């Protein structure tokens, strides 16, 4: 048994706390709101996010950060991406040298364009920060449906330590050293999922969505490569795995918001109706600016940016994508040629 602190009481924090507690760990769940923490303690259920999911009696609840992380062997950050920096600032005084943090939030710091592990490290330099991602809706993890994820850190021993703590009969963890690729895959797929929802809202079919996902993955891989990620990561759980689940499931708040936008709602109206954080909207802004910074061609991301922030209509965005200049699919990644002696 290990003591694990989970920071953030949304659907992610709730589902991971339940899973870890059922894996015989001592779990303390931190909420920003005192009333929410009190309600969780009283009802052992987060009715707005995961109704019907009753939390084990072994989970404790608090809105006191120091109390939550005191003596914890592992800290899990599960807050929305735009609150990660402030969360890390609050957490920093209570993290010992070499303390292990695993971030399961997905997104970017929109001001600096940092990946979230970079954000946490900038505020808690004494910590060892890993990232976990993959095709994993909180609603399904909370119901013990078989799920696989990947955890990444430059030190394999850190990844293996987290793997050992998280592995259950229903939650399988793989390890990776490519934290850049794992984080980028988990963040950028939200942009494509939002676009997949827009396609659904416009009434397009399977052909359209398959093309969008394929070409969207090419954009993710191009930017990932430019930023130092390993291409094979994007063919795995944190890349194509997370892309598939987020583009095709109604659990995906990004896809649901996209459907509403495709049907004529403004991004603001769609986000309000979904009533949860739609990470894909902020991620689109960050991805567009990163594409300019690294001079990477990302036409889907560009059209999503124009649609969300410049008022372009979804139908005009699709038309302009379809009428782009002719290309060869060999340009998909612009990879260097393979040497004959390595085949």
C-alpha positions as CSV (number, residue, x, y, z in Angstrom):
1,X,0.0,0.0,0.0
2,X,1.2,3.5,-0.9
3,X,-0.2,6.9,-0.1
4,X,-1.2,8.7,-3.2
5,X,-2.4,12.3,-3.5
6,X,-4.8,13.1,-6.3
7,X,-5.0,16.8,-7.1
8,X,-8.3,17.7,-8.8
9,X,-11.8,16.4,-8.2
10,X,-13.2,16.4,-11.7
11,X,-14.1,13.3,-13.6
12,X,-10.4,12.4,-14.1
13,X,-9.5,12.8,-10.5
14,X,-12.5,10.9,-9.3
15,X,-12.0,7.9,-11.6
16,X,-8.3,7.7,-10.9
17,X,-8.8,8.0,-7.1
18,X,-11.4,5.2,-7.2
19,X,-9.1,3.0,-9.3
20,X,-6.1,3.5,-7.1
21,X,-8.1,3.0,-3.9
22,X,-9.5,-0.3,-5.3
23,X,-5.9,-1.2,-6.0
24,X,-5.3,-1.1,-2.2
25,X,-3.6,2.3,-2.1
26,X,-4.3,5.0,0.5
27,X,-5.7,7.9,-1.5
28,X,-6.4,11.5,-0.6
29,X,-8.4,13.6,-3.1
30,X,-7.9,17.3,-3.2
31,X,-10.6,19.7,-4.3
32,X,-10.2,23.4,-4.9
33,X,-13.7,24.0,-3.3
34,X,-14.3,23.3,0.4
35,X,-18.0,22.6,-0.2
36,X,-17.2,20.1,-3.0
37,X,-14.8,18.4,-0.7
38,X,-17.4,18.2,2.1
39,X,-20.0,16.9,-0.3
40,X,-17.7,14.2,-1.6
41,X,-17.0,13.1,2.0
42,X,-20.7,13.1,2.8
43,X,-22.1,11.5,-0.4
44,X,-19.0,9.8,-1.8
45,X,-20.1,10.7,-5.3
46,X,-19.5,13.5,-7.8
47,X,-23.0,13.8,-9.1
48,X,-22.3,16.5,-11.8
49,X,-19.4,14.6,-13.4
50,X,-19.8,10.9,-12.6
51,X,-23.3,10.2,-11.2
52,X,-23.8,6.8,-9.8
53,X,-20.0,6.1,-9.2
54,X,-19.7,5.6,-5.5
55,X,-16.2,6.1,-4.1
56,X,-14.6,3.7,-1.6
57,X,-14.6,4.6,2.1
58,X,-10.8,4.4,2.0
59,X,-10.6,7.6,0.0
60,X,-10.1,10.8,2.1
61,X,-11.1,14.3,0.9
62,X,-9.7,17.7,1.6
63,X,-9.3,21.2,0.2
64,X,-6.0,21.7,2.1
65,X,-3.2,21.0,-0.3
66,X,-0.5,20.5,2.4
67,X,-2.7,18.0,4.2
68,X,-3.4,16.1,1.0
69,X,0.2,15.6,-0.1
70,X,1.8,15.1,3.3
71,X,3.6,11.8,3.3
72,X,2.4,11.0,-0.3
73,X,4.8,8.7,-2.3
74,X,3.2,9.9,-5.5
75,X,1.2,13.0,-6.6
76,X,-1.3,12.9,-9.5
77,X,-2.2,16.2,-11.1
78,X,-5.7,15.9,-12.7
79,X,-6.8,19.5,-13.0
80,X,-7.9,21.3,-16.2
81,X,-4.9,22.4,-18.3
82,X,-5.5,26.2,-17.7
83,X,-5.2,25.7,-13.9
84,X,-2.1,23.5,-13.9
85,X,0.4,26.3,-13.4
86,X,-1.5,27.8,-10.4
87,X,-2.0,24.3,-9.0
88,X,1.8,23.6,-9.3
89,X,2.6,26.9,-7.6
90,X,0.4,26.0,-4.7
91,X,1.8,22.5,-4.5
92,X,5.5,23.4,-4.8
93,X,6.3,24.1,-1.1
94,X,5.0,20.7,-0.1
95,X,6.9,18.5,-2.6
96,X,10.2,17.1,-1.4
97,X,13.4,16.8,-3.5
98,X,12.9,14.0,-5.9
99,X,9.2,13.7,-5.3
100,X,7.4,12.0,-8.1
101,X,4.5,13.7,-9.9
102,X,2.5,12.2,-12.7
103,X,0.4,14.6,-14.8
104,X,-2.7,13.2,-16.4
105,X,-4.1,16.5,-17.6
106,X,-3.9,17.2,-21.4
107,X,-3.2,20.5,-23.0
108,X,-0.8,23.4,-23.1
109,X,0.0,26.5,-21.2
110,X,-1.6,28.9,-23.6
111,X,0.6,31.9,-22.6
112,X,4.0,30.2,-22.9
113,X,3.0,27.2,-25.2
114,X,4.8,24.9,-22.7
115,X,3.8,21.3,-22.4
116,X,2.2,20.6,-19.0
117,X,5.1,18.7,-17.6
118,X,7.3,21.6,-18.4
119,X,4.9,23.9,-16.6
120,X,5.0,21.7,-13.5
121,X,8.8,21.5,-13.6
122,X,9.1,25.2,-14.0
123,X,7.1,25.7,-10.7
124,X,8.4,22.5,-8.9
125,X,12.0,22.1,-10.1
126,X,12.8,19.6,-7.3
127,X,10.3,17.1,-8.6
128,X,10.4,14.3,-11.1
129,X,7.5,14.8,-13.4
130,X,6.0,12.1,-15.6
131,X,3.1,12.2,-18.0
132,X,0.4,9.6,-18.6
133,X,-1.9,9.5,-21.6
134,X,-3.8,7.2,-23.9
135,X,-7.4,6.2,-24.9
136,X,-9.1,6.5,-21.6
137,X,-12.4,8.2,-20.9
138,X,-13.0,8.8,-17.2
139,X,-16.5,7.5,-17.5
140,X,-15.2,4.0,-18.6
141,X,-12.2,3.9,-16.2
142,X,-14.7,4.6,-13.4
143,X,-16.7,1.6,-14.5
144,X,-13.7,-0.7,-14.5
145,X,-13.8,-1.3,-18.3
146,X,-10.5,-2.6,-19.6
147,X,-8.2,0.4,-20.5
148,X,-4.6,0.9,-21.5
149,X,-2.4,3.9,-21.0
150,X,1.3,4.9,-21.4
151,X,3.4,6.7,-18.8
152,X,6.5,8.6,-19.9
153,X,9.6,9.9,-18.1
154,X,13.2,10.1,-19.3
155,X,14.2,7.8,-16.4
156,X,12.7,4.4,-17.0
157,X,12.8,3.6,-13.3
158,X,10.3,6.4,-12.7
159,X,8.0,5.1,-15.4
160,X,8.2,1.6,-14.0
161,X,7.5,2.8,-10.5
162,X,4.3,4.5,-11.7
163,X,3.4,1.5,-13.8
164,X,3.6,-0.8,-10.7
165,X,1.4,1.5,-8.7
166,X,-1.3,1.9,-11.4
167,X,-1.5,-1.6,-12.9
168,X,-4.8,-3.4,-12.2
169,X,-6.7,-6.2,-14.0
170,X,-8.6,-3.5,-15.8
171,X,-6.0,-0.8,-16.2
172,X,-2.8,-1.7,-18.1
173,X,0.1,0.6,-18.3
174,X,3.0,0.7,-20.8
175,X,6.2,2.7,-20.3
176,X,7.9,5.2,-22.5
177,X,10.9,7.6,-22.4
178,X,9.2,9.9,-24.9
179,X,7.4,12.4,-22.7
180,X,7.3,15.0,-25.5
181,X,5.5,12.6,-27.8
182,X,3.1,11.3,-25.2
183,X,2.1,14.8,-24.1
184,X,1.7,16.2,-27.6
185,X,-0.4,13.2,-28.7
186,X,-2.7,13.7,-25.8
187,X,-3.1,17.4,-26.3
188,X,-3.3,17.7,-30.1
189,X,-5.8,14.9,-30.6
190,X,-8.4,17.2,-28.9
191,X,-8.0,19.6,-31.9
192,X,-8.9,16.8,-34.3
193,X,-11.7,15.5,-32.1
194,X,-13.3,18.9,-32.1
195,X,-13.1,18.9,-35.9
196,X,-14.5,15.3,-36.0
197,X,-17.5,16.6,-34.1
198,X,-17.9,19.5,-36.5
199,X,-18.0,16.9,-39.4
200,X,-20.7,15.0,-37.6
201,X,-22.7,18.2,-36.9
202,X,-22.5,19.0,-40.6
203,X,-23.9,15.6,-41.5
204,X,-20.8,14.2,-43.1
205,X,-20.2,10.5,-43.1
206,X,-17.6,7.9,-42.3
207,X,-15.4,8.7,-45.3
208,X,-15.0,12.2,-44.1
209,X,-14.2,11.3,-40.6
210,X,-11.7,8.6,-41.6
211,X,-9.9,11.1,-43.9
212,X,-9.9,13.8,-41.1
213,X,-8.4,11.4,-38.6
214,X,-5.7,10.2,-41.0
215,X,-4.7,13.6,-42.1
216,X,-5.0,14.9,-38.6
217,X,-2.6,12.3,-37.3
218,X,-0.2,13.4,-40.0
219,X,-0.3,16.9,-38.6
220,X,0.2,15.7,-35.1
221,X,3.2,13.6,-36.2
222,X,4.7,16.5,-38.2
223,X,4.5,18.9,-35.3
224,X,5.6,16.2,-32.8
225,X,8.7,15.4,-34.9
226,X,9.6,19.1,-35.1
227,X,9.3,19.5,-31.3
228,X,11.4,16.5,-30.6
229,X,8.9,13.7,-30.2
230,X,9.5,10.1,-31.5
231,X,7.4,9.2,-34.5
232,X,6.7,5.7,-33.1
233,X,4.9,7.2,-30.1
234,X,2.2,8.7,-32.4
235,X,1.5,5.2,-33.7
236,X,0.8,4.0,-30.2
237,X,-1.6,4.6,-27.3
238,X,-0.9,8.3,-26.8
239,X,-1.2,9.0,-30.5
240,X,-3.5,7.0,-32.7
241,X,-5.1,5.2,-29.8
242,X,-6.2,8.4,-28.1
243,X,-7.2,10.0,-31.4
244,X,-9.5,7.1,-32.3
245,X,-11.4,7.1,-29.0
246,X,-11.7,10.9,-28.8
247,X,-12.9,11.3,-32.4
248,X,-15.5,8.6,-32.2
249,X,-17.0,8.6,-28.7
250,X,-19.9,10.6,-27.3
251,X,-18.0,10.6,-24.0
252,X,-15.6,13.1,-25.7
253,X,-16.6,16.6,-24.7
254,X,-14.5,17.9,-27.6
255,X,-16.5,15.8,-30.1
256,X,-19.8,16.9,-28.5
257,X,-18.8,20.5,-28.6
258,X,-17.8,20.1,-32.3
259,X,-21.2,18.6,-33.1
260,X,-22.9,21.6,-31.7
261,X,-20.6,24.0,-33.7
262,X,-21.3,22.0,-36.8
263,X,-25.0,22.5,-36.2
264,X,-24.6,26.2,-36.0
265,X,-23.7,27.0,-32.4
266,X,-20.9,29.4,-31.7
267,X,-17.9,28.0,-29.8
268,X,-19.0,29.9,-26.7
269,X,-22.5,28.5,-26.9
270,X,-21.2,25.0,-27.5
271,X,-18.9,25.1,-24.6
272,X,-21.7,26.4,-22.3
273,X,-24.0,23.6,-23.5
274,X,-21.4,20.9,-22.9
275,X,-21.0,22.3,-19.4
276,X,-17.4,21.0,-19.0
277,X,-14.0,22.2,-20.0
278,X,-13.5,21.7,-23.8
279,X,-9.7,21.4,-24.0
280,X,-9.7,21.3,-27.8
281,X,-10.6,25.0,-28.1
282,X,-7.6,26.2,-26.1
283,X,-5.4,23.5,-27.7
284,X,-6.4,24.7,-31.2
285,X,-5.0,28.2,-30.4
286,X,-1.8,26.7,-29.0
287,X,-1.4,24.2,-31.8
288,X,-1.8,26.9,-34.4
289,X,0.8,29.1,-32.8
290,X,3.2,26.2,-32.4
291,X,2.7,25.4,-36.1
292,X,3.9,28.9,-36.9
293,X,6.7,28.8,-34.4
294,X,8.1,25.5,-35.9
295,X,7.1,26.2,-39.5
296,X,5.0,23.1,-39.7
297,X,2.2,22.7,-42.3
298,X,-1.0,22.0,-40.3
299,X,-4.0,22.9,-42.6
300,X,-6.7,21.2,-40.5
301,X,-5.4,23.0,-37.4
302,X,-5.3,26.3,-39.3
303,X,-8.9,26.0,-40.5
304,X,-10.0,25.0,-37.0
305,X,-8.3,28.1,-35.7
306,X,-10.0,30.3,-38.3
307,X,-13.4,28.7,-37.5
308,X,-13.0,29.1,-33.7
309,X,-11.3,32.4,-33.4
310,X,-11.9,34.3,-36.8
311,X,-15.5,33.5,-37.4
312,X,-15.1,31.3,-40.5
313,X,-18.0,29.0,-41.2
314,X,-17.5,25.2,-40.9
315,X,-18.6,24.7,-44.5
316,X,-16.1,27.2,-45.8
317,X,-13.4,25.6,-43.8
318,X,-14.1,22.2,-45.3
319,X,-14.3,23.6,-48.8
320,X,-10.9,25.3,-48.4
321,X,-9.4,22.1,-47.1
322,X,-10.7,20.1,-50.0
323,X,-9.5,22.6,-52.6
324,X,-6.0,23.0,-51.4
325,X,-3.2,22.5,-53.9
326,X,-2.5,18.9,-55.0
327,X,-0.2,16.9,-52.9
328,X,1.5,13.5,-52.9
329,X,0.8,11.3,-49.9
330,X,4.5,10.7,-49.7
331,X,4.6,14.2,-48.3
332,X,2.7,12.9,-45.3
333,X,5.6,13.2,-42.9
334,X,8.4,14.3,-45.2
335,X,10.6,11.6,-43.7
336,X,14.2,11.1,-44.8
337,X,14.7,8.2,-47.3
338,X,15.6,4.8,-45.9
339,X,19.1,3.7,-46.6
340,X,19.3,0.5,-48.6
341,X,21.8,-1.1,-46.2
342,X,19.3,-0.7,-43.3
343,X,16.4,-2.5,-45.0
